[in-house]
Amino acid sequence: MIERDLAKALAGADFVQESTPERLELKHDLYETIEADISRGTVIASSTSSMTWSALSRKMRHPKRLVVAHPFNPPHLLPLVELYGAAPRPVSRAAAFFRRAGKTVVVLKKEAPGHVANRLASALWREAVHIVAEGIADVVDVDAALVDGPGLRWAVMGAHMTYHLGGGAGGIESYLEHLGPSQERRWESLGSPRLTPGVRKKLIEGVLMEAAGRSIETLERERDAKLIRMLRARK
């Protein structure tokens, strides 16, 4: 049910999820309104993808009730929710709320812009942009290399566990001892591209070529259908 009257929507609530646009002033104003209509024990959770808890809570009357609760996009399909808060009880309550909804909860030990998942995604895309900018490969081939290479492994196992297996019988200890230096050499060659007009042009042309005339709506439907099949297969 959709309730257009905020005060009515908040009546009796013990958990409030805020998902407004990424504008700090807007969120501050909304928190002021929300806090006026809820009890002191009510948890306020923010779905911010980039703002920190410190910035969000700065003007709140009871800041420790705020929890960063970032569902990963598309949130109606992907199970991940990242949490951070300054007090353990609101974080615990938020974690219980999302786990009851079938979500996978990750709790940050300290705040960081972009949390965990978006920082990982940003690091990977930075190198993908660098590869295109340097003429190493085109957009379509970079995406194919990711989807049909590490992307498949990451769908079932994270980066640390993947390298644990990469060490063979000796696991991560063996990997770090024998292959750590080669990993460091790759790290040293990674790029820090700038989104100059020329780089933007390459990215736009490459993405449009890969999309092959498919609209955003069509691409979203294709993505969602494949995600649903993958999630079912993982179960």
C-alpha positions as a printed NumPy array, in Angstrom:
array([[  0.   ,   0.   ,   0.   ],
       [  1.261,   3.499,  -0.85 ],
       [  0.649,   6.213,   1.753],
       [  1.202,   9.748,   0.473],
       [  0.861,  11.355,   3.916],
       [  4.255,  10.98 ,   5.631],
       [  2.903,  11.381,   9.164],
       [  0.363,   8.606,   8.555],
       [  3.042,   6.38 ,   7.021],
       [  5.247,   6.843,  10.082],
       [  2.507,   6.226,  12.647],
       [  3.559,   3.298,  14.853],
       [  6.637,   2.498,  12.752],
       [  9.653,   0.964,  14.478],
       [ 11.758,   0.812,  11.285],
       [ 11.889,   3.457,   8.536],
       [ 13.732,   2.969,   5.237],
       [ 14.696,   6.215,   3.47 ],
       [ 15.458,   5.945,  -0.261],
       [ 15.479,   9.548,  -1.478],
       [ 17.885,  10.917,  -4.141],
       [ 21.553,  11.395,  -3.242],
       [ 21.23 ,  14.985,  -2.042],
       [ 22.492,  15.597,   1.478],
       [ 20.328,  18.65 ,   2.197],
       [ 17.209,  16.752,   1.109],
       [ 18.045,  13.868,   3.422],
       [ 18.76 ,  16.188,   6.354],
       [ 15.4  ,  17.915,   5.896],
       [ 13.618,  14.578,   5.653],
       [ 15.276,  13.223,   8.802],
       [ 14.148,  16.315,  10.706],
       [ 10.565,  15.673,   9.613],
       [ 10.765,  11.943,  10.334],
       [ 12.26 ,  12.397,  13.798],
       [  9.404,  14.687,  14.754],
       [  6.869,  11.899,  14.067],
       [  8.509,   8.754,  15.439],
       [  9.487,   7.401,  18.831],
       [ 13.079,   7.598,  20.02 ],
       [ 13.527,   3.849,  19.582],
       [ 12.62 ,   3.817,  15.895],
       [ 15.464,   2.955,  13.509],
       [ 15.967,   5.108,  10.417],
       [ 17.813,   3.349,   7.6  ],
       [ 19.23 ,   5.089,   4.514],
       [ 19.781,   3.378,   1.175],
       [ 22.529,   5.835,   0.212],
       [ 25.043,   4.347,  -2.2  ],
       [ 27.791,   6.918,  -1.71 ],
       [ 27.226,   9.129,   1.352],
       [ 28.762,   8.318,   4.723],
       [ 26.951,   7.828,   8.016],
       [ 28.843,  10.787,   9.497],
       [ 27.558,  13.169,   6.817],
       [ 24.   ,  11.835,   6.961],
       [ 23.653,  11.917,  10.757],
       [ 25.258,  15.324,  11.297],
       [ 22.045,  17.279,  12.004],
       [ 19.931,  14.559,  13.615],
       [ 18.59 ,  14.864,  17.162],
       [ 19.294,  11.19 ,  17.826],
       [ 22.02 ,  10.264,  15.323],
       [ 22.799,   6.808,  16.705],
       [ 19.408,   5.523,  15.525],
       [ 20.528,   6.055,  11.892],
       [ 21.84 ,   3.081,   9.94 ],
       [ 23.233,   3.087,   6.419],
       [ 21.349,   0.247,   4.733],
       [ 22.356,   0.035,   1.086],
       [ 20.562,  -2.562,  -1.074],
       [ 22.537,  -3.408,  -4.222],
       [ 21.001,  -2.611,  -7.615],
       [ 18.643,  -4.038,  -8.832],
       [ 17.393,  -4.294,  -5.23 ],
       [ 14.286,  -6.299,  -6.12 ],
       [ 16.525,  -9.158,  -7.262],
       [ 19.999,  -8.951,  -5.742],
       [ 20.181, -10.152,  -2.133],
       [ 22.992,  -7.901,  -0.862],
       [ 22.367,  -5.196,   1.758],
       [ 25.332,  -3.336,   3.298],
       [ 24.945,  -1.925,   6.811],
       [ 26.855,   0.571,   8.899],
       [ 25.908,   2.4  ,  12.077],
       [ 27.482,   3.958,  15.148],
       [ 25.505,   1.901,  17.674],
       [ 25.226,  -1.913,  17.693],
       [ 21.531,  -2.215,  18.572],
       [ 20.103,  -0.284,  15.564],
       [ 22.485,  -2.177,  13.259],
       [ 21.386,  -5.493,  14.782],
       [ 17.733,  -4.578,  14.345],
       [ 18.313,  -3.533,  10.743],
       [ 20.184,  -6.758,  10.046],
       [ 17.321,  -8.818,  11.476],
       [ 14.799,  -6.85 ,   9.387],
       [ 16.636,  -7.487,   6.113],
       [ 17.44 , -11.115,   6.885],
       [ 13.725, -11.744,   7.458],
       [ 13.224, -10.338,   3.945],
       [ 15.647, -12.935,   2.576],
       [ 18.579, -10.563,   2.109],
       [ 22.298, -11.239,   2.549],
       [ 23.578,  -8.748,   5.124],
       [ 27.135,  -7.387,   5.208],
       [ 28.096,  -5.179,   8.181],
       [ 30.94 ,  -2.681,   7.748],
       [ 33.37 ,  -2.313,  10.662],
       [ 33.974,   1.341,   9.757],
       [ 32.359,   3.683,   7.281],
       [ 33.741,   4.231,   3.786],
       [ 32.369,   6.175,   0.781],
       [ 30.696,   3.648,  -1.515],
       [ 30.669,   1.018,   1.28 ],
       [ 32.065,  -2.336,   0.065],
       [ 30.308,  -3.445,  -3.113],
       [ 30.365,  -0.117,  -4.934],
       [ 34.044,   0.341,  -4.094],
       [ 34.783,  -3.06 ,  -5.62 ],
       [ 32.626,  -2.295,  -8.653],
       [ 34.232,   1.13 ,  -9.088],
       [ 37.735,  -0.34 ,  -8.924],
       [ 36.883,  -2.869, -11.603],
       [ 35.203,  -0.316, -13.871],
       [ 38.17 ,   2.046, -13.483],
       [ 40.412,  -0.609, -14.987],
       [ 37.811,  -1.451, -17.65 ],
       [ 37.809,   2.22 , -18.674],
       [ 41.623,   2.275, -18.637],
       [ 41.774,  -0.741, -20.966],
       [ 39.445,   0.979, -23.444],
       [ 41.205,   4.346, -23.119],
       [ 44.611,   2.755, -23.774],
       [ 43.331,   0.863, -26.818],
       [ 44.043,  -2.533, -25.268],
       [ 40.538,  -3.815, -26.094],
       [ 37.13 ,  -2.462, -27.102],
       [ 34.123,  -2.101, -24.784],
       [ 32.39 ,  -5.205, -26.111],
       [ 35.479,  -7.391, -25.585],
       [ 36.167,  -5.995, -22.107],
       [ 32.595,  -6.832, -21.081],
       [ 32.793, -10.293, -22.656],
       [ 36.07 , -11.   , -20.839],
       [ 34.454, -10.075, -17.526],
       [ 31.108, -11.84 , -18.011],
       [ 32.567, -15.098, -19.353],
       [ 35.673, -15.044, -17.158],
       [ 35.934, -13.794, -13.563],
       [ 32.279, -12.733, -13.49 ],
       [ 31.166, -16.365, -13.561],
       [ 33.512, -17.275, -10.709],
       [ 32.46 , -14.256,  -8.65 ],
       [ 28.817, -15.278,  -8.967],
       [ 29.585, -18.26 ,  -6.735],
       [ 32.763, -17.291,  -4.852],
       [ 34.332, -14.006,  -3.782],
       [ 37.739, -12.623,  -4.699],
       [ 39.579, -13.867,  -1.606],
       [ 38.236, -17.418,  -1.857],
       [ 38.924, -17.458,  -5.615],
       [ 42.609, -16.772,  -4.979],
       [ 42.569, -19.291,  -2.135],
       [ 41.729, -21.925,  -4.752],
       [ 44.28 , -20.368,  -7.113],
       [ 46.99 , -21.443,  -4.656],
       [ 46.258, -25.111,  -5.244],
       [ 46.667, -27.519,  -2.336],
       [ 48.483, -24.852,  -0.316],
       [ 45.596, -22.398,  -0.643],
       [ 45.95 , -18.655,  -0.087],
       [ 49.252, -19.029,   1.779],
       [ 50.795, -20.763,  -1.222],
       [ 49.281, -18.24 ,  -3.63 ],
       [ 50.684, -15.269,  -1.726],
       [ 54.115, -16.865,  -1.487],
       [ 54.461, -17.995,  -5.098],
       [ 52.161, -15.696,  -7.081],
       [ 51.968, -12.643,  -4.847],
       [ 54.837, -10.886,  -6.677],
       [ 53.124, -11.329, -10.063],
       [ 49.931,  -9.928,  -8.557],
       [ 51.852,  -6.884,  -7.329],
       [ 53.294,  -6.372, -10.827],
       [ 49.763,  -6.339, -12.246],
       [ 48.664,  -3.871,  -9.546],
       [ 51.507,  -1.563, -10.538],
       [ 50.348,  -1.557, -14.169],
       [ 46.712,  -0.758, -13.379],
       [ 45.505,   2.591, -14.689],
       [ 43.921,   5.721, -13.263],
       [ 41.995,   7.023, -16.274],
       [ 40.34 ,  10.413, -16.548],
       [ 36.944,  10.795, -18.204],
       [ 38.205,  13.188, -20.849],
       [ 36.017,  14.011, -23.887],
       [ 37.993,  11.501, -25.936],
       [ 37.593,   8.699, -23.4  ],
       [ 33.885,   9.46 , -23.003],
       [ 33.463,   9.252, -26.767],
       [ 35.12 ,   5.821, -26.847],
       [ 32.918,   4.569, -24.   ],
       [ 29.681,   5.91 , -25.469],
       [ 30.398,   4.513, -28.934],
       [ 31.45 ,   1.157, -27.487],
       [ 28.426,   0.799, -25.226],
       [ 26.004,   1.739, -27.998],
       [ 27.673,  -0.814, -30.275],
       [ 27.312,  -3.51 , -27.612],
       [ 23.681,  -2.543, -26.951],
       [ 23.006,  -3.04 , -30.686],
       [ 19.908,  -0.86 , -30.735],
       [ 18.299,  -2.388, -27.636],
       [ 16.559,   0.143, -25.397],
       [ 17.353,   0.563, -21.702],
       [ 14.016,  -1.131, -20.898],
       [ 14.893,  -4.121, -23.091],
       [ 18.351,  -4.43 , -21.562],
       [ 16.861,  -4.282, -18.052],
       [ 14.4  ,  -7.068, -18.906],
       [ 17.208,  -9.209, -20.31 ],
       [ 19.374,  -8.552, -17.242],
       [ 16.581,  -9.349, -14.802],
       [ 15.61 , -12.557, -16.591],
       [ 19.216, -13.782, -16.512],
       [ 19.65 , -12.774, -12.871],
       [ 16.517, -14.702, -11.912],
       [ 17.804, -17.825, -13.688],
       [ 21.19 , -17.454, -12.002],
       [ 19.69 , -16.974,  -8.547],
       [ 17.509, -20.044,  -9.052],
       [ 20.536, -22.059, -10.189],
       [ 22.544, -21.012,  -7.116],
       [ 19.773, -22.314,  -4.858]])
